[in-house]
Amino acid sequence: MRILLVTTSYPVSKNGSEAAGSFVNDFVETLKEQEHDVAVVAPITNGTSITHQNGVSHFWFEVPKLPLSLLTPTKFRNWLPIIKTMSQGKKAVDKAINAFKPDHIFALWALPSGYWAQYAKKHYGIPYSTWALGSDIWSLGQIPLVRNYLKTILQGADHCFADGYQLADDVTKISGKPCEFLPSTRQLPVCGLPLTQTKPPYRLCFLGRWHPNKGIDLLLEAMQLLDKEDWKNIEEVRIAGGGPMESLVKEQVTQLQQKGCPVNLLGYQDKFGAAELLVWTDFVIIPSRIESIPVVFSDAMQAMRPVIAMPVGDLPRLLGNRTGGVLVEKITALKLVSILQTMEYIDLSQFSKRLKVLKEQFDIGESALNFVEKIS
């Protein structure tokens, strides 16, 4: 099958700064391994071109800045860049269809990629599917006019997918069509390795965007509230990533270091750096305010590392009864503190069985197989 992926987030530099698109390249490579022909339409900030790498054609379209999620339609100053982006994306899709002649278009994500896929179906008769993220449904989907257009895109799709259980239900509510959960997983150069220890002091890490939605400020606030006795059960905390809250993160980490707390900053991590961090850590902290199932969760499952997570999206469903990690009671820094203060009572060996099950569930090969089976 010839599959064209149209995405607004793609790992151009592969340095770990690609946000939602960090796993798209791995999905492409997996489809190739399963003997499908694949091409990609994706944004770039420094010109337009067609490149060919490892048997995959990339049709790039120029955008004013990345990630495109920063171009929110609720801000007037973003309207012109959004209009230009929509036009450039459509031209790239035209070019890709004429050159690649796909059997199916996979829109990552429902907006704006679904808009281009819907256009292609109307003008070329090519079927398309959408893969929704939380930003599609829970952010853009709350804007009245945008929500109506989102509905038409979802209804026009031959198949709808979402990267979370609750998100799939919400897609169905908007579109009236069935939507299937499809995990967004990347392939890390790491297998499930045994934990180095099962008793404190523990190593903790945060891996992701420094953005309010990801709750990095909640983690920093919680660490500020820990006393010397609490820190005895924490060997070190490593915070990796980058984003719009960089100045706050650096300021808070400096304050913690001045107090003698073992907190260290890392920048964006490529897949190898992320794998090394996950092998090093004992717990992955996910303090998100809004989330479906973050890619870092599937990363943690690949490495068989338990998580400490806020009760958002599908994480309560996945972490019920502390089977794959610890669920914070509420989305507040104080409730996260209460978990960090009980580290001495947590035995990591209790998570092993469930982590094995979750590792199999969040497998990119299975995601690709399920997708192709549905569209064939």
N, C-alpha and C positions, 0 to 999 in steps of 0.2 A: 504493500500500500504506500502511496505517496502522500505524505502528511506535511502540511505547512503550519508551523507554529507562529502565531502572531502575538508578540508579547511587548509589554511596556517596561519590562525590567529584565535585563540580561547581563550576565557577568562578562563585561568587556575586558576589564583589567584583571578580573579574578583575584582581587586582593582582599575580598571579604566585605566590600562596601556596597554590594549590589542589592541589599535589602531583600525584598520579596523574591527577586529573580535568582537568588544564589543557587537554587537547585535546577533551574531550567536547562542549563547546559548538560547536566547529568541525565535529565529526562530525555534530552535529544540523543545523547550517546547510548542510552539504554534502548531506545527505539531502534537505533541503528544496529545494535548488537542483536536485536530480535528480527533483523533483516527487513527493515522498512526504509524507504527513501525519505529523507527528512530535509526540509529547508526552514529557515528562520527569518522572520521580519522583526527587527528590533531597533530601538533608538540609540543614537550616538550623539555626542555633543560637538564633534569636530569634522563635519562634512558627511556626505552621502557616498556610498560606494557599494559594490558587491564583492564579497570575499568568499573564498572557498578554503575550507580547512577540514581535514580528516573526512572528506567526502560529504561535507555539509555546506550548502550555499547559504550565506548570510546577506540579506538585503537590508542595509542600514538606512535609517532616515534621521535627518538632523533635528535636534530639539534644543530649546534654549538652555535647559539645565536638567540635571538628573539628581535624585529620582523624580519621575513625573508626578508622584503623589504629592509633591510640594505645590503643584499647580492646581490649587483648589478653586472651583468655579465660584465660591462664595466671596472671593476677593476680586474686585473690579480690575485691578492691575494685572491679573492673570488671564483676563479674557483674550487679549491679543495673542499671547504665547500659546494659549490653548487652541485657538483657531488655527494658528500656524502649524501646531503639532498635529492636529486632526487632518489637515490638508496633506502634510508631508507623509503621514502614516498611510493615508489612502493611496498616494502615488506609489509608495513602496510596495503595497499589496498588489496594485495593478502590475507593477514590474515583476514581482515574484510569480504571480499567476501566469503571466505570459511566458515567462522563462521556465518555470518549474512544472506547471500544469498539475496541480495537486488534485488528489481524490477527495481530500477532506482538509478543512481548516480548523485548527484548535486555537481558540482565543484565550490567551492568558493575559488579562483577566476579563471579566464581563464588560468593564468599561476602562479605557476606551477601545480595547482590542475587539470586543464584541461588536462595536459599531462598524469597524472595518470588515469584520467577518460577515456581518449582516449585509453590508454593501456588496461584498463579493458574491453572496448567495443570490441577491437580486439581479446582478448584472452578468454573472457567469454560471449561475445554477449550481454552485459548489456547496455541498452541505457543510455545516459548521457545528462545533460544540463549544461550550464556554466552561471555564474553570474559575469559579468565583473565590475571591478572598474576602476577609472581613472588611477591608477598606472599600470594596465594591458595595456591599450590602449594608453595612452598619454606619458607613460615613456618607458616601455618595447617595446611597439609597434613602437617606433621610431628607434630601433636597427634593421638594415636590415635583418640579418639572423634570429633574434628572431621574427621579424614581419612575415616572411614567415611561420615559424612554428606555430605562433599564428593563422595565417589564416587557416591552416589545422585543428587545434584544433576546431576552431569555426565552420568550415564547417562540421566537423564530428559530432557535437553536434545535438541532436534531437531538442533542443530548446535553444535559446540564450536570456539571460536577461542582463540588465545593470541597475545600480542604478542611472541613470540620463537620461533625454531626449536626450540631445546632444550626450551623450556617446553611447546611443542606436543607434543613427544615424551613429556614427563613427564605431561601431561594424559592422553594415550593410555594410558600405563602404569597410571594410577590408574583410569581409567574403562573401558578396553578398547574405546573408541570412537575413530574418526579425529578428529584435531584439526588445524585449518588455521592457519597463520601469518597474522595480520592486523596489519599495522603500526599502532602507536598514534602518530599524527602530528597535529600541529596546523598550522594555516595561519598562517604569519608574514607580516607586511607587508614581505617582503623577497624578492628573487629572488637567484639565484646571481650574485653580483658578483665581479669579478676581485680577487684578493688585491692589497693595496697594495704588497707587496714579496715577494720570494722568498728573501731572504737576511737573516740576523740583523743587528741585534737584533730579536727577535720579540715581539709582543704576545700574552699568554696570558690565558685567562679560565676561571673555574669558574662554572657557572650551575646551581643546584639547591638541594636541601634540605641544611642543615647537620646531617647525621645520620650515625651510624657506618656504616650501610649504604652511604652515598654516598661515604665515604672522605675527607671534607674534612680530617680530622685527618692523614691520610697525606700529603696535599698540603702542609699546613702544616709537618709534620715534614720533608718533603723540602726545602722552601724554607729551613728553618733550617740545613740541612746544606750548602747551596751557599756557596761562597766568593766573593770579589770578582771573580775572573777569570770564574767561571761567570755572574755577574750581568751581565757585559759583553755577553752574547748575549741578554739579556732586557730589552726596553725597559720593560715594565710588566706586572704581573699584577693583574687585577681579579677580585674574588671577589663574586659576586652570589647572593642568596638569603636564607635564614633558617631557623630551626629550633631543635631542642633543644640543639644544641652552640654556641649563640650566644655564651655567655660565653667559651668556649675559643677560638672563632674570633677574637673581638675582642681577647682577651689576646695571642694569638699574632701577630696582624697588628700590634698596637701594638709588640711586641718587634721585629718585622722592620723596621718603619718607623723605630724608634729606632736601628737599625743602618744606616740609610740605604738599605734595600732598597725598590725601587719597587713596593710592594704597596698596593692600595687596596680598601676595602670598599664595596659597593653593597648596598642592601636587596633585597627581592623586586622582580622586574621583571615588568611586564605585557608583553603581546605586542610593543608598540612599543619598550619598553625592551630587551627581549630581542633584538629585531631590530637595534637600534642597537649593542648590545654585540657581536653576531655580525659585523656589518659592520666594527666596529672591530678585532676580534681577528684573529690569524693562526692560532692553535691553540685548540681547546676541550679542556680537560683533564677527563677522566672517571676519577677515581681510585676508583671503586666497589669495595666488597668483595663485594657480591652484587647481581646485575643480570640482567635478560633483555636487552632492548634499551631503554635509557632514552629518554624523549622528547627529551632534550637532544641525543642522537645524531641523531635525525631533523631537529631544528632546525639542527644543524651542517651536515647534508647539504643542506638547503634553501638555506642561505647559502653552500654549497660551501666550507666551512672544514674542514680536516683536524682530526683529534682525536688526543690522546695518551691512551690508555686502558689500564686494567688488563685482564688476560686473564680476564674473567668473562662468563658467559652466552654470547651469540652474537657478542660483539665479536671474538674470535679468527677466527671464520668470516668476518666482514665486513671485517676489517682484515688478512687474510693478505697477507704479502709487502709490507707498507707501502703498500697500494694506495689506502686512503682515510684513512690516518693512521699513527700509530706505536703499536705494541702493546708495553706494558711486559712484561718477562719473567715477573715474579711479582708477587703482590699485597703489596708491601712498599714502605715509603718509600725504602729504599736502592736498589731497582731503578728507582723513579721518578727518583731523583737521577741515576742513570746515564744516563737519557734526557735529562734537562735539561742535563746536562754535555756532551752531544754536539750541542747546538743549532746550533753553528757549522758542522756538517757536513751539516745538513739543508737541501735545496733544495725549497721548497714546490711548484715547478712539476711535480715528479714525481707529485703527487697528482691533477692536474687531470682526467685521463681517467676514472679510477675514481670521482671525486666526481660527475661528470655522470651516471654509471650509477646510483649510489646515490641521487642526487637524484630520479630518476624512480621508483625502487623505493619510496621513502618519500614517496608522494604521497597525500594524504588523499582526493582524488577517486577514486583507484583503490581505496583501502580500502573506501570506501562502495559502490562499484559491485560489488566482489567479495562484500561482505556480502549485498547485496540479491539478487545472482544466486544465492547459495547457499540463501537462505531462501524464494525465490519458488517 
